[in-house]
Amino acid sequence: VNYKSSKEPNDHLPLQMVEVAASNLQSMQHLLRELPKLTLTGVDSFRNTENRADQIAAQAASLRAEFGARAALLSSSSAEDTFTRGFLDCVFFAGDNSLPTIEDDLRLWLPKVRQGGLVAGHGYHGGNPGLLRALHKFAPDLNVGISYLWWWWVPSSNAL
């Protein structure tokens, strides 16, 4: 996240970010190491993880041990009410790209991103028609980059 290119001034450090479908803790660790003022919460439904519950608990404990209160893993159901409207600087979508899921996720998380904040994710390609349809419905000024990354800055008039 490079806030020097944000369309709004960033005078409210530390940065607050949520990664939706946070299955890759390595990316969370990398971001937390590189951005010392970042607080990052991984959110996941943890469906189909019954046989990995111990592994997930160990990963969460490892994040807390290394980064303290700057890192957390929450279930989707408990995270919904954790963040208020306009609180987040960034939300990154890393999960289910089916049309109903991504639309639900965008409706839930977009209002929680501040004006001038960043909405981003990956998977922008022809194999994800639901994601493409949802992004072109929700994104006012969609950008697409290498490795199927996509993003936009939340406009000042966030109507969602």
PyMOL commands that place a pseudoatom at each C-alpha (Angstrom):
pseudoatom trace, name=CA, resn=VAL, resi=1, chain=A, elem=C, hetatm=0, pos=[0.000, 0.000, 0.000]
pseudoatom trace, name=CA, resn=ASN, resi=2, chain=A, elem=C, hetatm=0, pos=[1.573, 3.250, -1.095]
pseudoatom trace, name=CA, resn=TYR, resi=3, chain=A, elem=C, hetatm=0, pos=[-0.352, 6.101, 0.451]
pseudoatom trace, name=CA, resn=LYS, resi=4, chain=A, elem=C, hetatm=0, pos=[1.837, 8.658, -1.260]
pseudoatom trace, name=CA, resn=SER, resi=5, chain=A, elem=C, hetatm=0, pos=[-0.297, 7.981, -4.329]
pseudoatom trace, name=CA, resn=SER, resi=6, chain=A, elem=C, hetatm=0, pos=[-3.602, 8.120, -2.440]
pseudoatom trace, name=CA, resn=LYS, resi=7, chain=A, elem=C, hetatm=0, pos=[-6.037, 10.739, -3.637]
pseudoatom trace, name=CA, resn=GLU, resi=8, chain=A, elem=C, hetatm=0, pos=[-6.664, 11.943, -0.087]
pseudoatom trace, name=CA, resn=PRO, resi=9, chain=A, elem=C, hetatm=0, pos=[-4.119, 13.174, 2.482]
pseudoatom trace, name=CA, resn=ASN, resi=10, chain=A, elem=C, hetatm=0, pos=[-3.128, 10.512, 4.963]
pseudoatom trace, name=CA, resn=ASP, resi=11, chain=A, elem=C, hetatm=0, pos=[-2.744, 12.242, 8.309]
pseudoatom trace, name=CA, resn=HIS, resi=12, chain=A, elem=C, hetatm=0, pos=[-4.243, 9.515, 10.475]
pseudoatom trace, name=CA, resn=LEU, resi=13, chain=A, elem=C, hetatm=0, pos=[-1.501, 6.934, 10.792]
pseudoatom trace, name=CA, resn=PRO, resi=14, chain=A, elem=C, hetatm=0, pos=[-1.353, 4.132, 11.823]
pseudoatom trace, name=CA, resn=LEU, resi=15, chain=A, elem=C, hetatm=0, pos=[-2.839, 2.367, 8.829]
pseudoatom trace, name=CA, resn=GLN, resi=16, chain=A, elem=C, hetatm=0, pos=[-5.794, 0.014, 9.306]
pseudoatom trace, name=CA, resn=MET, resi=17, chain=A, elem=C, hetatm=0, pos=[-6.223, -2.872, 6.841]
pseudoatom trace, name=CA, resn=VAL, resi=18, chain=A, elem=C, hetatm=0, pos=[-8.376, -5.973, 6.494]
pseudoatom trace, name=CA, resn=GLU, resi=19, chain=A, elem=C, hetatm=0, pos=[-7.553, -8.927, 4.268]
pseudoatom trace, name=CA, resn=VAL, resi=20, chain=A, elem=C, hetatm=0, pos=[-10.742, -10.814, 3.402]
pseudoatom trace, name=CA, resn=ALA, resi=21, chain=A, elem=C, hetatm=0, pos=[-10.182, -14.584, 3.063]
pseudoatom trace, name=CA, resn=ALA, resi=22, chain=A, elem=C, hetatm=0, pos=[-6.808, -14.401, 4.733]
pseudoatom trace, name=CA, resn=SER, resi=23, chain=A, elem=C, hetatm=0, pos=[-5.512, -17.838, 3.907]
pseudoatom trace, name=CA, resn=ASN, resi=24, chain=A, elem=C, hetatm=0, pos=[-1.935, -16.766, 3.207]
pseudoatom trace, name=CA, resn=LEU, resi=25, chain=A, elem=C, hetatm=0, pos=[-0.347, -15.646, 6.446]
pseudoatom trace, name=CA, resn=GLN, resi=26, chain=A, elem=C, hetatm=0, pos=[2.969, -15.126, 4.672]
pseudoatom trace, name=CA, resn=SER, resi=27, chain=A, elem=C, hetatm=0, pos=[1.554, -12.077, 2.884]
pseudoatom trace, name=CA, resn=MET, resi=28, chain=A, elem=C, hetatm=0, pos=[0.247, -10.719, 6.204]
pseudoatom trace, name=CA, resn=GLN, resi=29, chain=A, elem=C, hetatm=0, pos=[3.649, -11.240, 7.835]
pseudoatom trace, name=CA, resn=HIS, resi=30, chain=A, elem=C, hetatm=0, pos=[5.416, -9.524, 4.944]
pseudoatom trace, name=CA, resn=LEU, resi=31, chain=A, elem=C, hetatm=0, pos=[3.132, -6.479, 5.072]
pseudoatom trace, name=CA, resn=LEU, resi=32, chain=A, elem=C, hetatm=0, pos=[3.438, -6.182, 8.843]
pseudoatom trace, name=CA, resn=ARG, resi=33, chain=A, elem=C, hetatm=0, pos=[7.235, -6.367, 8.671]
pseudoatom trace, name=CA, resn=GLU, resi=34, chain=A, elem=C, hetatm=0, pos=[7.468, -3.800, 5.877]
pseudoatom trace, name=CA, resn=LEU, resi=35, chain=A, elem=C, hetatm=0, pos=[4.898, -1.355, 7.258]
pseudoatom trace, name=CA, resn=PRO, resi=36, chain=A, elem=C, hetatm=0, pos=[5.545, -0.817, 10.969]
pseudoatom trace, name=CA, resn=LYS, resi=37, chain=A, elem=C, hetatm=0, pos=[2.508, 1.467, 11.366]
pseudoatom trace, name=CA, resn=LEU, resi=38, chain=A, elem=C, hetatm=0, pos=[0.121, -1.055, 9.823]
pseudoatom trace, name=CA, resn=THR, resi=39, chain=A, elem=C, hetatm=0, pos=[-2.543, -2.874, 11.834]
pseudoatom trace, name=CA, resn=LEU, resi=40, chain=A, elem=C, hetatm=0, pos=[-3.729, -5.838, 9.775]
pseudoatom trace, name=CA, resn=THR, resi=41, chain=A, elem=C, hetatm=0, pos=[-6.693, -8.082, 10.463]
pseudoatom trace, name=CA, resn=GLY, resi=42, chain=A, elem=C, hetatm=0, pos=[-7.158, -11.269, 8.499]
pseudoatom trace, name=CA, resn=VAL, resi=43, chain=A, elem=C, hetatm=0, pos=[-10.799, -12.241, 8.113]
pseudoatom trace, name=CA, resn=ASP, resi=44, chain=A, elem=C, hetatm=0, pos=[-11.957, -15.648, 6.950]
pseudoatom trace, name=CA, resn=SER, resi=45, chain=A, elem=C, hetatm=0, pos=[-15.030, -17.857, 7.188]
pseudoatom trace, name=CA, resn=PHE, resi=46, chain=A, elem=C, hetatm=0, pos=[-12.704, -20.763, 8.028]
pseudoatom trace, name=CA, resn=ARG, resi=47, chain=A, elem=C, hetatm=0, pos=[-15.115, -23.092, 6.229]
pseudoatom trace, name=CA, resn=ASN, resi=48, chain=A, elem=C, hetatm=0, pos=[-13.689, -26.496, 5.368]
pseudoatom trace, name=CA, resn=THR, resi=49, chain=A, elem=C, hetatm=0, pos=[-10.900, -26.040, 7.906]
pseudoatom trace, name=CA, resn=GLU, resi=50, chain=A, elem=C, hetatm=0, pos=[-12.053, -28.454, 10.623]
pseudoatom trace, name=CA, resn=ASN, resi=51, chain=A, elem=C, hetatm=0, pos=[-8.971, -30.592, 10.153]
pseudoatom trace, name=CA, resn=ARG, resi=52, chain=A, elem=C, hetatm=0, pos=[-6.725, -27.498, 10.243]
pseudoatom trace, name=CA, resn=ALA, resi=53, chain=A, elem=C, hetatm=0, pos=[-8.101, -25.834, 13.395]
pseudoatom trace, name=CA, resn=ASP, resi=54, chain=A, elem=C, hetatm=0, pos=[-4.905, -26.466, 15.348]
pseudoatom trace, name=CA, resn=GLN, resi=55, chain=A, elem=C, hetatm=0, pos=[-2.793, -25.131, 12.494]
pseudoatom trace, name=CA, resn=ILE, resi=56, chain=A, elem=C, hetatm=0, pos=[-4.895, -21.955, 12.230]
pseudoatom trace, name=CA, resn=ALA, resi=57, chain=A, elem=C, hetatm=0, pos=[-4.724, -21.397, 16.003]
pseudoatom trace, name=CA, resn=ALA, resi=58, chain=A, elem=C, hetatm=0, pos=[-0.943, -21.823, 15.888]
pseudoatom trace, name=CA, resn=GLN, resi=59, chain=A, elem=C, hetatm=0, pos=[-0.659, -19.340, 13.009]
pseudoatom trace, name=CA, resn=ALA, resi=60, chain=A, elem=C, hetatm=0, pos=[-2.777, -16.790, 14.878]
pseudoatom trace, name=CA, resn=ALA, resi=61, chain=A, elem=C, hetatm=0, pos=[-0.616, -17.239, 17.984]
pseudoatom trace, name=CA, resn=SER, resi=62, chain=A, elem=C, hetatm=0, pos=[2.516, -16.803, 15.867]
pseudoatom trace, name=CA, resn=LEU, resi=63, chain=A, elem=C, hetatm=0, pos=[1.189, -13.527, 14.419]
pseudoatom trace, name=CA, resn=ARG, resi=64, chain=A, elem=C, hetatm=0, pos=[0.319, -12.241, 17.898]
pseudoatom trace, name=CA, resn=ALA, resi=65, chain=A, elem=C, hetatm=0, pos=[3.737, -13.246, 19.241]
pseudoatom trace, name=CA, resn=GLU, resi=66, chain=A, elem=C, hetatm=0, pos=[5.606, -11.408, 16.497]
pseudoatom trace, name=CA, resn=PHE, resi=67, chain=A, elem=C, hetatm=0, pos=[3.354, -8.381, 15.947]
pseudoatom trace, name=CA, resn=GLY, resi=68, chain=A, elem=C, hetatm=0, pos=[1.234, -8.060, 19.091]
pseudoatom trace, name=CA, resn=ALA, resi=69, chain=A, elem=C, hetatm=0, pos=[-1.936, -6.009, 18.701]
pseudoatom trace, name=CA, resn=ARG, resi=70, chain=A, elem=C, hetatm=0, pos=[-0.980, -5.043, 15.123]
pseudoatom trace, name=CA, resn=ALA, resi=71, chain=A, elem=C, hetatm=0, pos=[-2.128, -8.457, 13.845]
pseudoatom trace, name=CA, resn=ALA, resi=72, chain=A, elem=C, hetatm=0, pos=[-5.306, -10.478, 14.277]
pseudoatom trace, name=CA, resn=LEU, resi=73, chain=A, elem=C, hetatm=0, pos=[-7.227, -13.308, 12.674]
pseudoatom trace, name=CA, resn=LEU, resi=74, chain=A, elem=C, hetatm=0, pos=[-11.007, -13.150, 12.993]
pseudoatom trace, name=CA, resn=SER, resi=75, chain=A, elem=C, hetatm=0, pos=[-13.868, -15.224, 11.679]
pseudoatom trace, name=CA, resn=SER, resi=76, chain=A, elem=C, hetatm=0, pos=[-16.073, -13.446, 9.143]
pseudoatom trace, name=CA, resn=SER, resi=77, chain=A, elem=C, hetatm=0, pos=[-19.042, -13.470, 11.491]
pseudoatom trace, name=CA, resn=SER, resi=78, chain=A, elem=C, hetatm=0, pos=[-17.147, -11.821, 14.358]
pseudoatom trace, name=CA, resn=ALA, resi=79, chain=A, elem=C, hetatm=0, pos=[-15.399, -9.274, 12.117]
pseudoatom trace, name=CA, resn=GLU, resi=80, chain=A, elem=C, hetatm=0, pos=[-18.527, -7.716, 10.618]
pseudoatom trace, name=CA, resn=ASP, resi=81, chain=A, elem=C, hetatm=0, pos=[-19.219, -5.532, 13.656]
pseudoatom trace, name=CA, resn=THR, resi=82, chain=A, elem=C, hetatm=0, pos=[-15.575, -4.930, 14.590]
pseudoatom trace, name=CA, resn=PHE, resi=83, chain=A, elem=C, hetatm=0, pos=[-14.989, -2.102, 12.127]
pseudoatom trace, name=CA, resn=THR, resi=84, chain=A, elem=C, hetatm=0, pos=[-17.165, 0.980, 11.775]
pseudoatom trace, name=CA, resn=ARG, resi=85, chain=A, elem=C, hetatm=0, pos=[-18.010, 2.861, 8.600]
pseudoatom trace, name=CA, resn=GLY, resi=86, chain=A, elem=C, hetatm=0, pos=[-14.964, 4.645, 7.157]
pseudoatom trace, name=CA, resn=PHE, resi=87, chain=A, elem=C, hetatm=0, pos=[-12.518, 3.144, 9.683]
pseudoatom trace, name=CA, resn=LEU, resi=88, chain=A, elem=C, hetatm=0, pos=[-10.285, 1.170, 7.315]
pseudoatom trace, name=CA, resn=ASP, resi=89, chain=A, elem=C, hetatm=0, pos=[-7.574, 2.552, 5.057]
pseudoatom trace, name=CA, resn=CYS, resi=90, chain=A, elem=C, hetatm=0, pos=[-7.517, -0.565, 2.900]
pseudoatom trace, name=CA, resn=VAL, resi=91, chain=A, elem=C, hetatm=0, pos=[-9.379, -3.809, 2.294]
pseudoatom trace, name=CA, resn=PHE, resi=92, chain=A, elem=C, hetatm=0, pos=[-7.834, -6.576, 0.193]
pseudoatom trace, name=CA, resn=PHE, resi=93, chain=A, elem=C, hetatm=0, pos=[-9.980, -9.386, -1.217]
pseudoatom trace, name=CA, resn=ALA, resi=94, chain=A, elem=C, hetatm=0, pos=[-8.124, -12.675, -1.522]
pseudoatom trace, name=CA, resn=GLY, resi=95, chain=A, elem=C, hetatm=0, pos=[-10.936, -15.198, -1.466]
pseudoatom trace, name=CA, resn=ASP, resi=96, chain=A, elem=C, hetatm=0, pos=[-13.972, -16.614, -3.199]
pseudoatom trace, name=CA, resn=ASN, resi=97, chain=A, elem=C, hetatm=0, pos=[-14.469, -14.816, -6.504]
pseudoatom trace, name=CA, resn=SER, resi=98, chain=A, elem=C, hetatm=0, pos=[-17.936, -16.178, -7.286]
pseudoatom trace, name=CA, resn=LEU, resi=99, chain=A, elem=C, hetatm=0, pos=[-20.519, -13.497, -8.098]
pseudoatom trace, name=CA, resn=PRO, resi=100, chain=A, elem=C, hetatm=0, pos=[-22.740, -13.797, -5.024]
pseudoatom trace, name=CA, resn=THR, resi=101, chain=A, elem=C, hetatm=0, pos=[-19.806, -14.044, -2.604]
pseudoatom trace, name=CA, resn=ILE, resi=102, chain=A, elem=C, hetatm=0, pos=[-17.759, -11.142, -3.968]
pseudoatom trace, name=CA, resn=GLU, resi=103, chain=A, elem=C, hetatm=0, pos=[-20.860, -8.927, -4.220]
pseudoatom trace, name=CA, resn=ASP, resi=104, chain=A, elem=C, hetatm=0, pos=[-21.745, -9.724, -0.596]
pseudoatom trace, name=CA, resn=ASP, resi=105, chain=A, elem=C, hetatm=0, pos=[-18.144, -9.050, 0.463]
pseudoatom trace, name=CA, resn=LEU, resi=106, chain=A, elem=C, hetatm=0, pos=[-18.040, -5.743, -1.422]
pseudoatom trace, name=CA, resn=ARG, resi=107, chain=A, elem=C, hetatm=0, pos=[-21.365, -4.627, 0.093]
pseudoatom trace, name=CA, resn=LEU, resi=108, chain=A, elem=C, hetatm=0, pos=[-20.110, -5.511, 3.568]
pseudoatom trace, name=CA, resn=TRP, resi=109, chain=A, elem=C, hetatm=0, pos=[-16.563, -4.125, 3.418]
pseudoatom trace, name=CA, resn=LEU, resi=110, chain=A, elem=C, hetatm=0, pos=[-16.660, -1.174, 1.016]
pseudoatom trace, name=CA, resn=PRO, resi=111, chain=A, elem=C, hetatm=0, pos=[-18.528, 1.134, 3.445]
pseudoatom trace, name=CA, resn=LYS, resi=112, chain=A, elem=C, hetatm=0, pos=[-15.890, 0.388, 6.084]
pseudoatom trace, name=CA, resn=VAL, resi=113, chain=A, elem=C, hetatm=0, pos=[-13.124, 1.906, 3.909]
pseudoatom trace, name=CA, resn=ARG, resi=114, chain=A, elem=C, hetatm=0, pos=[-12.496, 5.609, 4.390]
pseudoatom trace, name=CA, resn=GLN, resi=115, chain=A, elem=C, hetatm=0, pos=[-12.880, 8.133, 1.586]
pseudoatom trace, name=CA, resn=GLY, resi=116, chain=A, elem=C, hetatm=0, pos=[-9.626, 8.082, -0.366]
pseudoatom trace, name=CA, resn=GLY, resi=117, chain=A, elem=C, hetatm=0, pos=[-8.863, 4.575, 0.959]
pseudoatom trace, name=CA, resn=LEU, resi=118, chain=A, elem=C, hetatm=0, pos=[-7.893, 1.591, -1.144]
pseudoatom trace, name=CA, resn=VAL, resi=119, chain=A, elem=C, hetatm=0, pos=[-10.006, -1.396, -2.229]
pseudoatom trace, name=CA, resn=ALA, resi=120, chain=A, elem=C, hetatm=0, pos=[-7.929, -4.133, -3.875]
pseudoatom trace, name=CA, resn=GLY, resi=121, chain=A, elem=C, hetatm=0, pos=[-7.670, -7.811, -4.592]
pseudoatom trace, name=CA, resn=HIS, resi=122, chain=A, elem=C, hetatm=0, pos=[-6.502, -10.417, -7.050]
pseudoatom trace, name=CA, resn=GLY, resi=123, chain=A, elem=C, hetatm=0, pos=[-8.026, -12.773, -9.581]
pseudoatom trace, name=CA, resn=TYR, resi=124, chain=A, elem=C, hetatm=0, pos=[-8.944, -10.349, -12.391]
pseudoatom trace, name=CA, resn=HIS, resi=125, chain=A, elem=C, hetatm=0, pos=[-9.024, -12.701, -15.380]
pseudoatom trace, name=CA, resn=GLY, resi=126, chain=A, elem=C, hetatm=0, pos=[-11.488, -14.509, -17.629]
pseudoatom trace, name=CA, resn=GLY, resi=127, chain=A, elem=C, hetatm=0, pos=[-11.639, -17.533, -15.341]
pseudoatom trace, name=CA, resn=ASN, resi=128, chain=A, elem=C, hetatm=0, pos=[-13.464, -15.419, -12.731]
pseudoatom trace, name=CA, resn=PRO, resi=129, chain=A, elem=C, hetatm=0, pos=[-16.499, -14.033, -14.582]
pseudoatom trace, name=CA, resn=GLY, resi=130, chain=A, elem=C, hetatm=0, pos=[-18.373, -13.367, -11.331]
pseudoatom trace, name=CA, resn=LEU, resi=131, chain=A, elem=C, hetatm=0, pos=[-15.531, -11.235, -10.010]
pseudoatom trace, name=CA, resn=LEU, resi=132, chain=A, elem=C, hetatm=0, pos=[-15.261, -9.287, -13.259]
pseudoatom trace, name=CA, resn=ARG, resi=133, chain=A, elem=C, hetatm=0, pos=[-19.003, -8.603, -13.304]
pseudoatom trace, name=CA, resn=ALA, resi=134, chain=A, elem=C, hetatm=0, pos=[-19.014, -7.502, -9.641]
pseudoatom trace, name=CA, resn=LEU, resi=135, chain=A, elem=C, hetatm=0, pos=[-15.981, -5.243, -10.006]
pseudoatom trace, name=CA, resn=HIS, resi=136, chain=A, elem=C, hetatm=0, pos=[-17.413, -3.450, -13.015]
pseudoatom trace, name=CA, resn=LYS, resi=137, chain=A, elem=C, hetatm=0, pos=[-20.634, -2.968, -11.062]
pseudoatom trace, name=CA, resn=PHE, resi=138, chain=A, elem=C, hetatm=0, pos=[-19.005, -1.599, -7.879]
pseudoatom trace, name=CA, resn=ALA, resi=139, chain=A, elem=C, hetatm=0, pos=[-15.710, -0.006, -8.957]
pseudoatom trace, name=CA, resn=PRO, resi=140, chain=A, elem=C, hetatm=0, pos=[-15.978, 3.640, -10.007]
pseudoatom trace, name=CA, resn=ASP, resi=141, chain=A, elem=C, hetatm=0, pos=[-12.430, 3.757, -11.418]
pseudoatom trace, name=CA, resn=LEU, resi=142, chain=A, elem=C, hetatm=0, pos=[-11.022, 0.221, -11.662]
pseudoatom trace, name=CA, resn=ASN, resi=143, chain=A, elem=C, hetatm=0, pos=[-7.304, -0.315, -12.173]
pseudoatom trace, name=CA, resn=VAL, resi=144, chain=A, elem=C, hetatm=0, pos=[-5.816, -3.635, -13.263]
pseudoatom trace, name=CA, resn=GLY, resi=145, chain=A, elem=C, hetatm=0, pos=[-2.168, -4.579, -12.907]
pseudoatom trace, name=CA, resn=ILE, resi=146, chain=A, elem=C, hetatm=0, pos=[0.204, -7.481, -13.238]
pseudoatom trace, name=CA, resn=SER, resi=147, chain=A, elem=C, hetatm=0, pos=[-0.488, -10.855, -11.651]
pseudoatom trace, name=CA, resn=TYR, resi=148, chain=A, elem=C, hetatm=0, pos=[-4.260, -10.315, -11.966]
pseudoatom trace, name=CA, resn=LEU, resi=149, chain=A, elem=C, hetatm=0, pos=[-4.263, -7.568, -9.304]
pseudoatom trace, name=CA, resn=TRP, resi=150, chain=A, elem=C, hetatm=0, pos=[-7.069, -4.997, -9.283]
pseudoatom trace, name=CA, resn=TRP, resi=151, chain=A, elem=C, hetatm=0, pos=[-7.731, -1.884, -7.187]
pseudoatom trace, name=CA, resn=TRP, resi=152, chain=A, elem=C, hetatm=0, pos=[-9.493, 1.435, -6.885]
pseudoatom trace, name=CA, resn=TRP, resi=153, chain=A, elem=C, hetatm=0, pos=[-9.467, 4.405, -4.547]
pseudoatom trace, name=CA, resn=VAL, resi=154, chain=A, elem=C, hetatm=0, pos=[-12.740, 5.004, -2.706]
pseudoatom trace, name=CA, resn=PRO, resi=155, chain=A, elem=C, hetatm=0, pos=[-14.214, 8.279, -3.992]
pseudoatom trace, name=CA, resn=SER, resi=156, chain=A, elem=C, hetatm=0, pos=[-15.227, 11.084, -1.702]
pseudoatom trace, name=CA, resn=SER, resi=157, chain=A, elem=C, hetatm=0, pos=[-18.890, 10.289, -2.264]
pseudoatom trace, name=CA, resn=ASN, resi=158, chain=A, elem=C, hetatm=0, pos=[-19.032, 6.621, -1.231]
pseudoatom trace, name=CA, resn=ALA, resi=159, chain=A, elem=C, hetatm=0, pos=[-22.721, 5.924, -1.816]
pseudoatom trace, name=CA, resn=LEU, resi=160, chain=A, elem=C, hetatm=0, pos=[-22.773, 2.322, -0.569]
for i in range(1, 160): cmd.bond("trace and resi %d" % i, "trace and resi %d" % (i + 1))
show_as sticks, trace
zoom trace
